[in-house]
Amino acid sequence: MRRKIISLTIIGVFFLGAMTLLASCASKNTPALHQTASSVLAEINYGGPRPADQQHVLKLAVDPIPTVRVGFLGIGNRGSKAARRFTFIDGVEIVALCDIYQHKVTSTQKTIADRGFPLADEYVGEEAWKEMCDRDDIDLIYITTDWATHVPMAVYAMERGKHVAIEVPAAISVDESWELVNTAERTQKHCMMLENCTYDFFELTTLNMAQQGLFGDIVHGEGAYIHDLRSQLKSKTNWRIKHYEDYTGNPYPTHGLGPVCQAMNIHRGDKMNFLVSVSTDQFGMTRYLEDTFGKDSPEAAKEYKMGDMNTTIIKTEKGKTIMIQHDVTSPRPYSRLHTLSGTKGFAQKYPNPGISLDSEGHNFLKKDACDKLMKEYEHPFITEIGEYAKEVGGHGGMDFIMDYRLVYCLQKGLPLDMDVYDAAEWSSLFELTEISASNGGVPVKIPDFTRGDWDLLDRLTFAK
C-alpha cells in the first residue's frame, strides 16, 4: 500500500509539473498555448446521465422494411456514386435527390435512369433538404454533404422519423457527437456512419481472424489516413481547405480508427479512455504552394494551422493501445496502415499486406501461406457478395458491401453493423485531438457515449 501511495504521489507531481512545463515551453516553432490545459479540458462535454426519455440503442432492431425508400442528400462526388450503387440492390426505391446545384441532380437522374430506375423527385437549394426530410414516404436519408452540415441534417431527419446514414466524419465536435447519440436514443432511429473501410476485404478478413483467435488477444492496433491531397489546394471551391486553415489535430480519423476499434471490441467489452495527440508544424502546404504559384503569390502567403503529420495514441479501459495518424500533405504513398498486433500474431495491410504468426514471429508468412490463410478466414460478407461488389465498384467493392449490408439489415429488421456510438466515438477525435495537440499533447479523456453501457455486449457481432 505504501508503495502504491508513493507511486500515485510521484505520478501526481509529474502531471502537475508537466502542466507547468506545457505552459512555459512554447518555442518559436510551437504556437503559444491559447488557454491553460485545465480550462480547455473542463469545457469538454462528457454527457451526464441519460435523460429519462432516452434508452440505449445497442443492438437496435426496428420493424422490417421490405422495400427501403431512400432520399439522397448531397449528390456531388460521393452521393452520385452512392445513388448508382443503390440501383444494384434489390428492394430499393430512390424516392428523392437533393443538392444545392441543379446540374448535380440532373446528372444523377440520368445515372439512375440508365439503370432502369424511375426519375426521383428533385429538391434543389440551400434549404430544400428540409422539405425532403419532411416527407412521409422516405425510410432512409443518405447524407453525403460537407462535414459541417452532417449533424444538423441527421438530427432533423431522425426527428422526422427517418433512419440516417452519414458520410465520414459523422460529427466535427464532441457536442455534435452527443447530438447524434441523444437524438438516436430519443427517437430510436438508426444512425450509421458510412465508414467504408470497415468493409475493405483485408480489414474484414483480419477482423474474422481476430474474432476467431488467430492473433490471440489484440493488444495494439494502428490506423491512418495518409493520402497526398496537396492538389486540392489549387481549388477555389473545395471546402476542406478551410479546415486546413483553421484546424490542427486529426480531422479525418475514422478510416484508420474504425476497423481497429471493431477488432478491439470498442464499446462491446472495452472502451477508449484517453488520448494524447501531437502534430508537426506545417511545412508541406506552403512549400507546395510556393512551388506551384511562386513564393510571392497570395496562395503561398496563406497560413495553414494544420500540421503535416498528426500522431495520436489512445489507451483503452482494458489496457490496450491504438495509434492513429493523419497526413495529407506529404509526397508519400497512400496508407491506412491497418495494423493488428496480438499475443499470438500480427497483421498489417500497408505498404504490403502481411501476416506473421507465433511460430515465425520475426518474419511475415510467405505469400502462398498468407493467401491460404486469407482464403481460409475469408469473411462471410466477402464470400456472399464480394465478387459482385467488385463488379459494381466503389473503392474496390467495399462501398457496395457497406450499402448492401445497410439495406439488408433494414429490410430484415436487424441491428446495423455499425451504430450511433461508433459514429460518435470515432468522430469525436476531430475535436479531442485538436485539444490535445494545441495544448502540448496533454492527455484528454474520451467521453463514454454509451453512458456506462460499454460492457453490456461482450464482442462485436454482425446480424444474419
C-alpha positions in Angstrom: 0.0 0.0 0.0 2.9 2.4 0.9 4.5 1.8 -2.5 1.2 2.4 -4.2 0.7 5.7 -2.4 4.3 6.8 -3.2 3.7 5.8 -6.9 0.5 7.8 -7.1 2.2 10.8 -5.4 5.0 10.7 -7.9 2.5 10.5 -10.8 0.6 13.4 -9.4 3.7 15.5 -9.0 4.8 14.6 -12.5 1.4 15.5 -14.0 1.4 18.9 -12.2 4.9 19.5 -13.3 4.0 18.6 -16.9 1.2 21.1 -16.9 3.5 23.8 -15.6 6.1 22.9 -18.2 3.5 22.9 -21.0 2.6 26.5 -20.2 6.2 27.6 -20.4 7.8 25.6 -23.2 6.4 27.3 -26.3 9.3 27.9 -28.7 9.4 29.9 -31.9 8.3 26.8 -33.7 5.5 26.0 -31.3 2.3 28.1 -31.1 1.8 29.5 -27.6 -0.9 27.6 -25.7 -4.0 29.7 -26.2 -5.6 28.5 -22.9 -4.4 26.6 -19.9 -4.9 22.8 -20.4 -7.1 22.6 -17.4 -9.6 25.2 -18.6 -9.8 23.6 -22.0 -10.4 20.1 -20.6 -13.1 21.4 -18.3 -15.1 22.5 -21.4 -15.4 19.0 -22.9 -18.9 17.6 -22.8 -19.0 14.2 -21.1 -22.7 13.8 -21.4 -24.0 13.3 -17.9 -26.8 10.8 -17.0 -29.1 9.5 -19.7 -32.3 11.6 -19.9 -35.5 9.8 -18.8 -36.9 9.9 -22.3 -34.0 8.1 -23.9 -32.8 4.5 -23.9 -29.6 3.0 -25.3 -29.6 1.8 -28.9 -27.1 -1.0 -28.7 -28.3 -3.8 -31.0 -31.3 -1.6 -32.0 -33.7 -3.5 -34.2 -36.8 -1.9 -35.8 -39.6 -3.3 -37.8 -38.5 -4.8 -41.2 -38.7 -2.5 -44.2 -39.1 -4.9 -47.2 -38.6 -2.0 -49.7 -36.2 0.6 -48.5 -37.2 4.1 -49.7 -34.2 6.4 -49.9 -33.6 10.1 -50.2 -30.1 11.1 -51.1 -29.0 14.4 -49.5 -25.9 15.8 -51.3 -25.1 14.3 -54.6 -21.7 15.5 -55.6 -18.9 13.0 -56.0 -19.8 10.6 -53.2 -23.5 11.0 -53.3 -23.9 10.4 -57.0 -21.8 7.2 -56.8 -23.9 6.0 -53.8 -27.1 6.5 -55.8 -25.7 4.5 -58.6 -24.6 1.7 -56.2 -28.2 1.5 -54.8 -29.5 0.7 -58.2 -27.7 -2.7 -57.9 -29.5 -3.6 -54.7 -32.9 -5.4 -54.8 -35.7 -3.9 -52.8 -34.7 -0.3 -53.1 -36.7 2.8 -54.2 -34.8 6.0 -54.9 -37.5 8.5 -53.9 -35.7 11.8 -53.9 -32.5 13.6 -54.8 -31.3 16.8 -53.1 -28.4 19.1 -53.8 -27.8 22.9 -53.9 -26.8 22.5 -57.6 -29.3 21.6 -60.3 -26.7 20.1 -62.6 -25.7 17.6 -59.9 -29.3 16.4 -59.6 -29.8 16.3 -63.3 -26.6 14.2 -63.8 -27.7 11.7 -61.1 -31.2 11.4 -62.5 -29.5 10.3 -65.8 -27.4 7.8 -63.9 -30.3 6.1 -62.2 -32.5 6.3 -65.3 -29.8 4.5 -67.3 -30.1 1.7 -64.7 -33.8 1.4 -65.3 -35.0 3.3 -62.2 -37.8 5.9 -62.5 -36.8 9.5 -62.1 -36.7 10.6 -58.5 -38.3 13.8 -57.1 -35.9 16.7 -57.1 -35.0 19.2 -54.3 -32.6 22.0 -55.2 -31.5 24.9 -53.0 -29.9 25.7 -49.6 -33.0 24.7 -47.6 -34.6 22.2 -49.9 -33.3 19.3 -47.8 -35.7 20.1 -45.0 -38.7 19.7 -47.4 -37.3 16.3 -48.5 -36.9 15.1 -44.9 -40.4 16.2 -44.1 -41.9 13.7 -46.5 -43.6 10.6 -45.0 -42.7 8.2 -47.8 -38.9 8.0 -47.1 -37.3 5.5 -44.8 -33.6 6.4 -45.1 -31.8 9.7 -45.6 -28.4 9.1 -47.0 -26.2 12.2 -46.2 -23.1 13.0 -48.2 -22.7 16.7 -47.8 -19.9 18.8 -46.3 -18.8 17.9 -42.8 -20.3 20.9 -41.1 -23.8 20.0 -42.2 -23.9 16.4 -41.3 -25.2 16.7 -37.8 -27.9 19.3 -38.3 -29.3 17.3 -41.3 -29.1 14.0 -39.5 -30.8 15.3 -36.3 -33.6 16.9 -38.4 -34.2 13.7 -40.3 -34.3 11.5 -37.3 -36.7 13.8 -35.5 -39.0 13.4 -38.6 -39.0 9.6 -38.3 -36.1 8.8 -40.7 -33.2 6.5 -40.3 -29.9 8.2 -41.3 -26.6 7.2 -42.9 -23.9 9.8 -42.7 -20.6 10.2 -44.5 -17.4 10.4 -42.6 -16.8 12.1 -40.2 -20.3 12.0 -38.9 -19.6 14.9 -36.5 -16.9 17.5 -36.1 -17.2 18.2 -32.3 -17.9 16.3 -29.1 -21.1 18.3 -28.7 -22.2 17.2 -32.2 -21.4 13.6 -31.4 -23.7 13.9 -28.3 -26.4 15.4 -30.5 -26.4 12.3 -32.7 -26.4 9.9 -29.7 -29.2 11.7 -27.9 -31.4 12.1 -31.0 -30.9 8.4 -31.9 -31.7 7.3 -28.4 -34.7 9.6 -28.1 -36.2 8.7 -31.5 -35.0 5.0 -31.6 -33.8 5.5 -35.1 -30.7 4.1 -36.8 -27.8 6.5 -37.2 -24.9 4.8 -39.0 -21.7 6.5 -40.2 -20.7 5.4 -43.7 -17.3 4.1 -42.7 -16.5 2.1 -45.8 -13.0 1.0 -44.7 -14.6 -1.4 -42.2 -15.8 -3.3 -45.3 -12.4 -3.5 -47.0 -11.6 -7.1 -47.9 -8.3 -7.2 -45.9 -9.9 -5.4 -42.9 -12.9 -7.8 -42.9 -10.7 -10.9 -43.2 -8.3 -9.9 -40.5 -11.3 -9.0 -38.3 -12.5 -12.5 -38.8 -9.1 -13.8 -37.9 -9.0 -11.7 -34.7 -12.5 -12.8 -33.7 -11.5 -16.5 -34.2 -8.5 -16.0 -32.0 -5.7 -16.4 -34.7 -3.8 -13.4 -33.3 -4.5 -14.2 -29.6 -5.5 -11.1 -27.6 -5.3 -8.0 -29.7 -3.3 -5.6 -27.5 -2.4 -2.9 -30.0 -3.8 -1.5 -33.3 -2.7 1.1 -35.8 -4.6 3.0 -38.4 -4.1 6.1 -40.6 -5.2 8.3 -43.3 -2.1 9.1 -45.3 -3.1 10.5 -48.7 -1.3 13.1 -50.7 -4.1 15.6 -51.3 -2.0 18.7 -52.0 -3.5 19.2 -55.4 -6.8 20.2 -53.6 -5.0 23.4 -52.5 -5.3 24.7 -56.1 -9.1 24.6 -55.9 -11.2 27.7 -55.2 -14.3 25.8 -54.1 -13.0 22.8 -52.0 -14.5 23.3 -48.5 -11.8 21.0 -46.9 -9.2 23.8 -47.4 -11.0 25.9 -44.7 -10.3 23.1 -42.2 -6.7 23.1 -43.1 -6.5 26.8 -42.4 -8.3 26.8 -39.0 -7.7 23.4 -37.5 -4.9 21.2 -36.1 -5.2 17.7 -34.9 -6.7 14.8 -36.9 -9.7 15.9 -38.9 -10.2 12.6 -40.6 -9.7 9.8 -38.1 -12.4 7.3 -38.9 -10.9 5.4 -41.9 -8.0 4.1 -39.8 -9.7 4.0 -36.4 -12.9 2.2 -37.3 -11.6 -1.2 -38.4 -9.2 -1.2 -35.4 -12.0 -0.4 -32.9 -14.0 -3.3 -34.4 -11.2 -5.7 -33.9 -10.7 -4.5 -30.3 -14.5 -4.6 -29.5 -14.7 -0.9 -28.5 -18.0 -0.3 -26.6 -18.6 -4.0 -26.9 -16.5 -5.1 -23.9 -13.8 -2.3 -23.9 -13.8 1.4 -24.4 -11.4 4.2 -25.3 -10.3 6.0 -22.2 -8.0 8.8 -23.1 -5.7 10.1 -25.9 -2.5 12.0 -26.4 -2.1 13.8 -29.7 0.8 15.8 -31.3 1.2 17.4 -34.7 4.2 18.6 -36.6 4.3 22.2 -37.7 3.0 23.0 -41.1 5.6 22.7 -43.9 4.2 20.9 -46.9 1.3 23.1 -47.9 3.3 26.2 -48.0 6.1 24.5 -49.9 3.7 23.1 -52.4 2.0 26.5 -53.0 5.4 28.2 -53.4 6.4 25.7 -56.0 3.1 25.9 -57.8 2.3 29.6 -57.7 5.5 31.3 -56.7 7.0 32.4 -53.4 5.4 35.8 -53.6 2.0 34.6 -54.6 -1.2 35.2 -52.5 -1.6 31.5 -52.4 1.8 30.9 -50.9 1.2 33.7 -48.3 -1.9 32.0 -46.9 -1.4 30.5 -43.4 -2.4 27.0 -42.5 -2.8 25.8 -39.0 -2.9 22.0 -39.6 0.4 20.3 -39.2 1.7 17.9 -41.9 1.6 14.8 -39.7 -0.6 14.2 -36.6 0.0 11.2 -34.4 -2.5 10.2 -31.7 -2.1 7.4 -29.1 -5.3 6.1 -27.4 -5.4 3.9 -24.2 -8.4 1.7 -23.6 -10.1 0.6 -20.4 -8.7 -2.9 -20.8 -5.1 -1.6 -21.2 -4.8 -1.8 -25.0 -3.4 0.9 -27.2 -4.3 2.4 -30.6 -2.1 4.6 -32.8 -3.8 6.8 -35.4 -2.1 9.1 -37.9 -3.2 11.8 -40.4 -1.1 13.3 -43.2 -2.5 14.7 -46.5 0.4 17.0 -47.4 3.5 14.7 -47.8 4.6 13.1 -51.1 4.3 9.5 -49.8 2.2 6.5 -50.9 -1.3 6.1 -49.7 -1.7 4.2 -46.5 -4.2 3.4 -43.8 -1.7 1.2 -42.0 -4.3 -1.2 -40.6 -2.2 -3.0 -38.1 -3.4 -5.6 -35.6 -0.9 -6.8 -33.0 -1.8 -9.7 -30.7 -0.3 -12.1 -28.3 -0.1 -14.8 -31.0 0.1 -13.0 -34.3 0.2 -9.8 -36.3 -1.3 -8.4 -39.5 -0.7 -5.2 -41.4 -2.1 -4.1 -44.8 0.3 -1.3 -45.8 2.7 -0.9 -47.6 2.2 -4.6 -48.5 -0.4 -7.0 -46.9 1.3 -9.3 -44.5 0.6 -11.7 -41.6 3.0 -13.0 -39.0 2.2 -15.8 -36.5 3.7 -17.0 -33.3 5.8 -19.8 -35.0 7.6 -17.3 -37.3 7.4 -14.1 -35.3 10.5 -12.5 -36.9 9.1 -12.8 -40.4 6.0 -12.4 -42.4 4.4 -15.6 -43.8 5.4 -16.3 -47.4 2.8 -15.2 -49.9 1.4 -18.7 -50.5 0.8 -19.3 -46.8 -0.7 -15.8 -46.4 -3.0 -16.3 -49.3 -4.1 -19.6 -47.9 -4.9 -18.0 -44.6 -6.8 -15.2 -46.3 -9.0 -17.7 -48.1 -9.5 -19.9 -45.0 -10.6 -16.9 -42.9 -12.5 -15.1 -45.7 -15.2 -13.1 -44.1 -18.8 -14.2 -44.7 -19.6 -10.8 -46.3 -16.9 -11.4 -48.9 -18.0 -15.0 -49.6 -21.6 -13.8 -50.1 -21.2 -10.6 -52.1 -17.5 -9.9 -52.6 -17.2 -10.8 -56.3 -20.4 -8.9 -57.2 -19.2 -5.9 -55.1 -16.0 -5.8 -57.2 -18.1 -5.7 -60.4 -20.3 -2.9 -59.1 -17.3 -1.0 -57.8 -16.7 1.6 -55.1 -13.2 1.6 -53.7 -12.7 -1.9 -54.9 -16.1 -3.1 -53.8 -16.1 -2.1 -50.1 -18.5 0.8 -50.7 -21.0 -1.6 -52.2 -20.7 -4.2 -49.4 -21.4 -1.3 -46.9 -24.5 -0.2 -48.8 -25.7 -3.8 -49.3 -25.4 -4.6 -45.6 -27.2 -1.3 -44.6 -30.2 -2.2 -46.9 -30.2 -5.9 -45.9 -30.4 -5.1 -42.2 -33.2 -2.6 -42.7 -35.1 -5.0 -44.9 -34.8 -7.8 -42.3 -35.3 -5.6 -39.2 -31.9 -6.4 -37.9 -29.3 -4.3 -36.0 -26.9 -2.5 -38.3 -23.3 -3.4 -38.5 -22.3 0.0 -37.0 -24.3 2.1 -34.6 -24.5 5.7 -33.4 -21.9 5.1 -30.7 -19.4 4.1 -33.3 -20.2 7.3 -35.2 -19.8 9.4 -32.1 -16.7 7.8 -30.7 -14.7 7.7 -33.9 -15.7 11.2 -35.0 -15.0 12.7 -31.5 -11.3 12.5 -32.3 -11.8 15.5 -34.6 -12.1 17.9 -31.6 -10.3 15.8 -29.0 -7.1 15.5 -31.0 -7.1 19.3 -31.6 -7.5 20.0 -27.9 -4.5 17.7 -27.1 -2.3 18.8 -30.0 -3.0 22.5 -29.2 -2.0 22.1 -25.6 1.3 20.4 -25.8 0.0 16.8 -26.1 -1.9 16.9 -22.9 -3.9 13.7 -22.1 -7.6 14.1 -23.0 -10.3 11.9 -21.6 -12.6 10.4 -24.3 -16.3 10.6 -23.5 -18.2 7.3 -23.0 -21.0 7.9 -25.4 -22.8 4.7 -24.1 -23.1 6.3 -20.7 -21.7 3.2 -18.9 -23.2 0.6 -21.2 -19.9 -0.2 -23.0 -19.7 -3.6 -21.4 -23.3 -4.8 -22.0 -22.1 -6.6 -25.1 -19.0 -8.9 -24.9 -17.9 -8.6 -28.5 -18.7 -7.2 -31.9 -21.2 -9.4 -33.9 -22.9 -9.0 -37.2 -26.6 -9.8 -37.6 -27.5 -12.5 -40.0 
